[in-house]
Amino acid sequence: MSDHGQEQVTDPDDPLVAELAERQYVWRLRHRYADARSGREAARTLVLELLPASRLLRTPVGFVWLGPDGEHTPVYDVRALDPGDPVAIAGLRDVASRVAGSRLGTSVWPGEPSREAFVADGTFRLTAATMRLDVAGPVPGEELAARAKLVPMTDAEVTTYRDGAVATYARSRVEAGESAELAMKTSVASFDEMLPEGRPGTGHHLFHLSHEGEVAGIVWVCLRWPAQAWVYDVEVDPDRRGRGLGAAAMVHAARWTRSRGVPWLGLNVFGPNAHARSLYERLGYVLEEEHLDRPPSTDAP
């Protein structure tokens, strides 16, 4: 054991690593793969990829798994042997704060008591939420699709969209608490990967939202995992808002996903965007994960 009674685990065959993989599967990945075996294999692969550059710390009261330091230090996972013990939770939070070289960022899986307790001290703020929709059956609000239709973008239109979307995405990340420098760097890297040279990457599909014969917005959907597609962007032109076109766009994304034989559709919504989150909830989306960070003013010294 090292200081604060913690031991760093690096052996991929340690039972704790198997526990991490099972937790990733149960709480994050099981809706993204068509069968449990594939999901568990993906979860173990993910853990093994992250492990060498991370710090998996076993303590007498549980464990904390920290990612590399950067603008923030991600808490990949945390579990207390007794999640109802506030002293144990405070101890794990203290270990994370002392070891991390920067402010903490983490996520909460609804219903998972250790992660919920870890952020319950009032020092963390919501930055984003991951939500999902079951599209295997009827899509909630399906009648709204009649208000608009989807028209695939040409490569030239994708290039034009990308040029503006990089800055828009960076601004959203800044509003969620990220620095302007990191937000722009992350945005550029993301779009370079997803829309290389201004063309859709594998699985990515971009559409114009057409209303009364004119372009009214965009819809971007990706077949990201075997059992779950992903909404990367939905926009309605400012002069056409208030007509239910945002809801229509989301219904079209759900129907498109279902037509591909994919049972789930997921998305991220930034924390400050309460209006969008409320819309998704009305359309049947359920919360999968909330992402939080601890602002610098509340970080432990």
Contacts in CASP RR format, 6 or more apart in sequence:
PFRMAT RR
TARGET T0000
AUTHOR 0000-0000-0000
METHOD contacts of the structure
MODEL  1
MSDHGQEQVTDPDDPLVAELAERQYVWRLRHRYADARSGREAARTLVLEL
LPASRLLRTPVGFVWLGPDGEHTPVYDVRALDPGDPVAIAGLRDVASRVA
GSRLGTSVWPGEPSREAFVADGTFRLTAATMRLDVAGPVPGEELAARAKL
VPMTDAEVTTYRDGAVATYARSRVEAGESAELAMKTSVASFDEMLPEGRP
GTGHHLFHLSHEGEVAGIVWVCLRWPAQAWVYDVEVDPDRRGRGLGAAAM
VHAARWTRSRGVPWLGLNVFGPNAHARSLYERLGYVLEEEHLDRPPSTDA
P
1 7 0 8 1.000
2 8 0 8 1.000
4 59 0 8 1.000
4 94 0 8 1.000
4 95 0 8 1.000
4 98 0 8 1.000
5 59 0 8 1.000
5 60 0 8 1.000
6 57 0 8 1.000
6 58 0 8 1.000
6 59 0 8 1.000
6 95 0 8 1.000
6 99 0 8 1.000
7 57 0 8 1.000
7 58 0 8 1.000
7 59 0 8 1.000
8 55 0 8 1.000
8 56 0 8 1.000
8 57 0 8 1.000
8 58 0 8 1.000
9 16 0 8 1.000
9 17 0 8 1.000
9 56 0 8 1.000
9 57 0 8 1.000
9 58 0 8 1.000
9 63 0 8 1.000
10 51 0 8 1.000
10 52 0 8 1.000
10 56 0 8 1.000
11 17 0 8 1.000
12 48 0 8 1.000
12 51 0 8 1.000
16 56 0 8 1.000
16 58 0 8 1.000
16 63 0 8 1.000
17 47 0 8 1.000
17 48 0 8 1.000
17 51 0 8 1.000
17 56 0 8 1.000
18 44 0 8 1.000
19 79 0 8 1.000
20 47 0 8 1.000
20 56 0 8 1.000
20 65 0 8 1.000
20 76 0 8 1.000
20 77 0 8 1.000
21 40 0 8 1.000
21 43 0 8 1.000
21 44 0 8 1.000
21 46 0 8 1.000
21 47 0 8 1.000
22 40 0 8 1.000
22 43 0 8 1.000
23 77 0 8 1.000
23 79 0 8 1.000
24 43 0 8 1.000
24 46 0 8 1.000
24 47 0 8 1.000
24 77 0 8 1.000
25 36 0 8 1.000
25 39 0 8 1.000
25 40 0 8 1.000
25 42 0 8 1.000
25 43 0 8 1.000
27 109 0 8 1.000
27 112 0 8 1.000
27 289 0 8 1.000
28 43 0 8 1.000
28 109 0 8 1.000
28 288 0 8 1.000
28 289 0 8 1.000
29 39 0 8 1.000
29 42 0 8 1.000
29 43 0 8 1.000
29 46 0 8 1.000
30 36 0 8 1.000
30 39 0 8 1.000
31 132 0 8 1.000
31 227 0 8 1.000
31 228 0 8 1.000
31 264 0 8 1.000
31 288 0 8 1.000
32 39 0 8 1.000
32 42 0 8 1.000
32 224 0 8 1.000
32 225 0 8 1.000
32 226 0 8 1.000
32 227 0 8 1.000
32 228 0 8 1.000
32 264 0 8 1.000
33 39 0 8 1.000
33 42 0 8 1.000
33 225 0 8 1.000
33 226 0 8 1.000
33 227 0 8 1.000
34 226 0 8 1.000
34 227 0 8 1.000
38 226 0 8 1.000
50 67 0 8 1.000
50 76 0 8 1.000
53 67 0 8 1.000
53 68 0 8 1.000
54 65 0 8 1.000
54 66 0 8 1.000
54 67 0 8 1.000
54 68 0 8 1.000
54 76 0 8 1.000
55 65 0 8 1.000
55 66 0 8 1.000
55 67 0 8 1.000
55 99 0 8 1.000
56 63 0 8 1.000
56 65 0 8 1.000
56 66 0 8 1.000
57 63 0 8 1.000
57 64 0 8 1.000
57 65 0 8 1.000
57 66 0 8 1.000
57 95 0 8 1.000
57 99 0 8 1.000
59 91 0 8 1.000
59 92 0 8 1.000
59 95 0 8 1.000
61 80 0 8 1.000
61 81 0 8 1.000
61 82 0 8 1.000
61 85 0 8 1.000
61 87 0 8 1.000
61 88 0 8 1.000
61 91 0 8 1.000
61 92 0 8 1.000
62 79 0 8 1.000
62 80 0 8 1.000
62 81 0 8 1.000
62 88 0 8 1.000
62 92 0 8 1.000
63 77 0 8 1.000
63 78 0 8 1.000
63 79 0 8 1.000
63 92 0 8 1.000
64 75 0 8 1.000
64 77 0 8 1.000
64 78 0 8 1.000
64 92 0 8 1.000
64 95 0 8 1.000
64 96 0 8 1.000
64 99 0 8 1.000
65 75 0 8 1.000
65 76 0 8 1.000
65 77 0 8 1.000
65 78 0 8 1.000
66 73 0 8 1.000
66 74 0 8 1.000
66 75 0 8 1.000
66 76 0 8 1.000
66 96 0 8 1.000
66 99 0 8 1.000
66 100 0 8 1.000
67 73 0 8 1.000
67 74 0 8 1.000
67 75 0 8 1.000
67 76 0 8 1.000
69 100 0 8 1.000
69 101 0 8 1.000
69 102 0 8 1.000
70 101 0 8 1.000
70 102 0 8 1.000
71 102 0 8 1.000
71 103 0 8 1.000
71 178 0 8 1.000
71 179 0 8 1.000
71 182 0 8 1.000
72 102 0 8 1.000
72 103 0 8 1.000
72 104 0 8 1.000
72 105 0 8 1.000
72 293 0 8 1.000
73 96 0 8 1.000
73 100 0 8 1.000
73 101 0 8 1.000
73 102 0 8 1.000
73 103 0 8 1.000
73 104 0 8 1.000
73 105 0 8 1.000
74 104 0 8 1.000
74 105 0 8 1.000
74 106 0 8 1.000
75 96 0 8 1.000
75 104 0 8 1.000
75 105 0 8 1.000
75 106 0 8 1.000
75 118 0 8 1.000
77 115 0 8 1.000
78 92 0 8 1.000
78 96 0 8 1.000
78 106 0 8 1.000
78 114 0 8 1.000
78 115 0 8 1.000
78 118 0 8 1.000
79 114 0 8 1.000
79 115 0 8 1.000
80 88 0 8 1.000
80 89 0 8 1.000
80 92 0 8 1.000
80 114 0 8 1.000
80 117 0 8 1.000
81 88 0 8 1.000
82 88 0 8 1.000
83 89 0 8 1.000
83 113 0 8 1.000
83 114 0 8 1.000
83 116 0 8 1.000
83 117 0 8 1.000
84 113 0 8 1.000
84 117 0 8 1.000
86 117 0 8 1.000
89 114 0 8 1.000
89 117 0 8 1.000
89 118 0 8 1.000
89 120 0 8 1.000
90 121 0 8 1.000
92 114 0 8 1.000
92 118 0 8 1.000
93 118 0 8 1.000
93 121 0 8 1.000
94 300 0 8 1.000
96 104 0 8 1.000
97 104 0 8 1.000
97 299 0 8 1.000
97 300 0 8 1.000
98 300 0 8 1.000
102 299 0 8 1.000
103 293 0 8 1.000
103 294 0 8 1.000
103 295 0 8 1.000
103 296 0 8 1.000
103 299 0 8 1.000
104 124 0 8 1.000
104 293 0 8 1.000
104 294 0 8 1.000
104 299 0 8 1.000
105 124 0 8 1.000
105 291 0 8 1.000
105 292 0 8 1.000
105 293 0 8 1.000
105 294 0 8 1.000
106 115 0 8 1.000
106 118 0 8 1.000
106 119 0 8 1.000
106 124 0 8 1.000
106 291 0 8 1.000
106 292 0 8 1.000
106 293 0 8 1.000
107 115 0 8 1.000
107 289 0 8 1.000
107 290 0 8 1.000
107 291 0 8 1.000
107 292 0 8 1.000
108 115 0 8 1.000
108 116 0 8 1.000
108 118 0 8 1.000
108 119 0 8 1.000
108 289 0 8 1.000
108 290 0 8 1.000
108 292 0 8 1.000
109 115 0 8 1.000
109 288 0 8 1.000
109 289 0 8 1.000
110 116 0 8 1.000
110 287 0 8 1.000
110 288 0 8 1.000
110 289 0 8 1.000
110 290 0 8 1.000
119 292 0 8 1.000
123 294 0 8 1.000
123 295 0 8 1.000
123 298 0 8 1.000
124 292 0 8 1.000
124 293 0 8 1.000
124 294 0 8 1.000
125 292 0 8 1.000
125 293 0 8 1.000
125 294 0 8 1.000
125 295 0 8 1.000
126 271 0 8 1.000
126 290 0 8 1.000
126 291 0 8 1.000
126 292 0 8 1.000
127 176 0 8 1.000
127 177 0 8 1.000
127 270 0 8 1.000
127 271 0 8 1.000
127 291 0 8 1.000
127 292 0 8 1.000
127 293 0 8 1.000
128 176 0 8 1.000
128 268 0 8 1.000
128 269 0 8 1.000
128 270 0 8 1.000
128 271 0 8 1.000
128 290 0 8 1.000
128 291 0 8 1.000
129 268 0 8 1.000
129 269 0 8 1.000
129 271 0 8 1.000
129 277 0 8 1.000
129 287 0 8 1.000
129 289 0 8 1.000
129 290 0 8 1.000
129 291 0 8 1.000
130 266 0 8 1.000
130 267 0 8 1.000
130 268 0 8 1.000
130 287 0 8 1.000
130 288 0 8 1.000
130 289 0 8 1.000
130 290 0 8 1.000
130 291 0 8 1.000
131 266 0 8 1.000
131 267 0 8 1.000
131 268 0 8 1.000
131 269 0 8 1.000
131 277 0 8 1.000
131 280 0 8 1.000
131 281 0 8 1.000
131 285 0 8 1.000
131 286 0 8 1.000
131 287 0 8 1.000
131 288 0 8 1.000
132 228 0 8 1.000
132 264 0 8 1.000
132 265 0 8 1.000
132 266 0 8 1.000
132 267 0 8 1.000
132 285 0 8 1.000
132 286 0 8 1.000
132 288 0 8 1.000
133 139 0 8 1.000
133 140 0 8 1.000
133 254 0 8 1.000
133 264 0 8 1.000
133 265 0 8 1.000
133 266 0 8 1.000
133 280 0 8 1.000
133 283 0 8 1.000
133 284 0 8 1.000
133 285 0 8 1.000
133 286 0 8 1.000
134 263 0 8 1.000
134 264 0 8 1.000
135 254 0 8 1.000
135 255 0 8 1.000
135 257 0 8 1.000
135 258 0 8 1.000
135 262 0 8 1.000
135 263 0 8 1.000
135 264 0 8 1.000
135 265 0 8 1.000
136 258 0 8 1.000
136 263 0 8 1.000
136 264 0 8 1.000
137 258 0 8 1.000
139 251 0 8 1.000
139 254 0 8 1.000
139 255 0 8 1.000
139 258 0 8 1.000
140 251 0 8 1.000
140 282 0 8 1.000
140 283 0 8 1.000
140 284 0 8 1.000
141 247 0 8 1.000
141 251 0 8 1.000
141 283 0 8 1.000
142 251 0 8 1.000
142 255 0 8 1.000
144 244 0 8 1.000
144 247 0 8 1.000
144 248 0 8 1.000
144 251 0 8 1.000
145 248 0 8 1.000
145 251 0 8 1.000
145 252 0 8 1.000
145 255 0 8 1.000
146 248 0 8 1.000
147 211 0 8 1.000
147 243 0 8 1.000
147 244 0 8 1.000
147 245 0 8 1.000
147 248 0 8 1.000
148 209 0 8 1.000
148 210 0 8 1.000
148 211 0 8 1.000
148 216 0 8 1.000
148 245 0 8 1.000
148 248 0 8 1.000
148 249 0 8 1.000
148 252 0 8 1.000
149 209 0 8 1.000
149 210 0 8 1.000
149 252 0 8 1.000
150 207 0 8 1.000
150 208 0 8 1.000
150 209 0 8 1.000
150 210 0 8 1.000
150 219 0 8 1.000
150 252 0 8 1.000
150 256 0 8 1.000
151 207 0 8 1.000
151 208 0 8 1.000
151 210 0 8 1.000
151 215 0 8 1.000
152 205 0 8 1.000
152 206 0 8 1.000
152 207 0 8 1.000
152 208 0 8 1.000
153 161 0 8 1.000
153 206 0 8 1.000
153 207 0 8 1.000
153 208 0 8 1.000
153 218 0 8 1.000
155 198 0 8 1.000
155 199 0 8 1.000
157 206 0 8 1.000
157 208 0 8 1.000
158 195 0 8 1.000
158 198 0 8 1.000
158 199 0 8 1.000
158 200 0 8 1.000
158 206 0 8 1.000
159 198 0 8 1.000
159 199 0 8 1.000
161 206 0 8 1.000
161 218 0 8 1.000
162 191 0 8 1.000
162 195 0 8 1.000
162 198 0 8 1.000
165 191 0 8 1.000
165 233 0 8 1.000
166 184 0 8 1.000
166 187 0 8 1.000
166 188 0 8 1.000
166 191 0 8 1.000
167 184 0 8 1.000
167 187 0 8 1.000
169 187 0 8 1.000
169 190 0 8 1.000
169 191 0 8 1.000
170 180 0 8 1.000
170 183 0 8 1.000
170 184 0 8 1.000
170 186 0 8 1.000
170 187 0 8 1.000
171 183 0 8 1.000
172 270 0 8 1.000
173 182 0 8 1.000
173 183 0 8 1.000
173 186 0 8 1.000
173 187 0 8 1.000
173 270 0 8 1.000
174 180 0 8 1.000
174 183 0 8 1.000
175 270 0 8 1.000
175 272 0 8 1.000
176 270 0 8 1.000
176 271 0 8 1.000
176 272 0 8 1.000
177 293 0 8 1.000
177 295 0 8 1.000
178 186 0 8 1.000
194 200 0 8 1.000
194 201 0 8 1.000
194 204 0 8 1.000
194 222 0 8 1.000
194 232 0 8 1.000
195 201 0 8 1.000
195 204 0 8 1.000
200 206 0 8 1.000
203 222 0 8 1.000
203 223 0 8 1.000
203 224 0 8 1.000
204 220 0 8 1.000
204 221 0 8 1.000
204 222 0 8 1.000
204 232 0 8 1.000
205 220 0 8 1.000
205 221 0 8 1.000
205 222 0 8 1.000
205 223 0 8 1.000
205 256 0 8 1.000
206 218 0 8 1.000
206 219 0 8 1.000
206 220 0 8 1.000
207 218 0 8 1.000
207 219 0 8 1.000
207 220 0 8 1.000
207 221 0 8 1.000
207 252 0 8 1.000
208 215 0 8 1.000
208 216 0 8 1.000
208 217 0 8 1.000
208 218 0 8 1.000
208 219 0 8 1.000
209 215 0 8 1.000
209 216 0 8 1.000
209 217 0 8 1.000
209 218 0 8 1.000
209 219 0 8 1.000
209 236 0 8 1.000
209 245 0 8 1.000
209 246 0 8 1.000
209 248 0 8 1.000
209 249 0 8 1.000
209 252 0 8 1.000
210 216 0 8 1.000
211 240 0 8 1.000
211 243 0 8 1.000
211 245 0 8 1.000
215 237 0 8 1.000
216 236 0 8 1.000
216 237 0 8 1.000
216 240 0 8 1.000
216 245 0 8 1.000
217 235 0 8 1.000
217 236 0 8 1.000
217 237 0 8 1.000
217 240 0 8 1.000
217 245 0 8 1.000
217 249 0 8 1.000
218 233 0 8 1.000
218 234 0 8 1.000
218 235 0 8 1.000
219 231 0 8 1.000
219 233 0 8 1.000
219 234 0 8 1.000
219 249 0 8 1.000
219 252 0 8 1.000
219 253 0 8 1.000
220 231 0 8 1.000
220 232 0 8 1.000
220 233 0 8 1.000
220 234 0 8 1.000
221 229 0 8 1.000
221 230 0 8 1.000
221 231 0 8 1.000
221 232 0 8 1.000
221 253 0 8 1.000
221 256 0 8 1.000
221 257 0 8 1.000
221 265 0 8 1.000
222 229 0 8 1.000
222 230 0 8 1.000
222 232 0 8 1.000
223 229 0 8 1.000
223 260 0 8 1.000
223 262 0 8 1.000
224 230 0 8 1.000
226 262 0 8 1.000
227 262 0 8 1.000
227 263 0 8 1.000
227 264 0 8 1.000
228 262 0 8 1.000
228 263 0 8 1.000
228 264 0 8 1.000
228 265 0 8 1.000
228 266 0 8 1.000
229 253 0 8 1.000
229 256 0 8 1.000
229 257 0 8 1.000
229 260 0 8 1.000
229 262 0 8 1.000
229 264 0 8 1.000
229 265 0 8 1.000
229 266 0 8 1.000
230 265 0 8 1.000
230 266 0 8 1.000
230 267 0 8 1.000
231 250 0 8 1.000
231 253 0 8 1.000
231 265 0 8 1.000
231 266 0 8 1.000
231 267 0 8 1.000
234 246 0 8 1.000
234 249 0 8 1.000
234 250 0 8 1.000
234 253 0 8 1.000
236 245 0 8 1.000
236 246 0 8 1.000
236 249 0 8 1.000
246 279 0 8 1.000
247 279 0 8 1.000
247 282 0 8 1.000
247 283 0 8 1.000
250 279 0 8 1.000
250 280 0 8 1.000
250 283 0 8 1.000
251 283 0 8 1.000
253 265 0 8 1.000
254 265 0 8 1.000
254 283 0 8 1.000
257 264 0 8 1.000
257 265 0 8 1.000
266 285 0 8 1.000
266 288 0 8 1.000
267 280 0 8 1.000
267 285 0 8 1.000
269 276 0 8 1.000
269 277 0 8 1.000
269 280 0 8 1.000
271 277 0 8 1.000
END
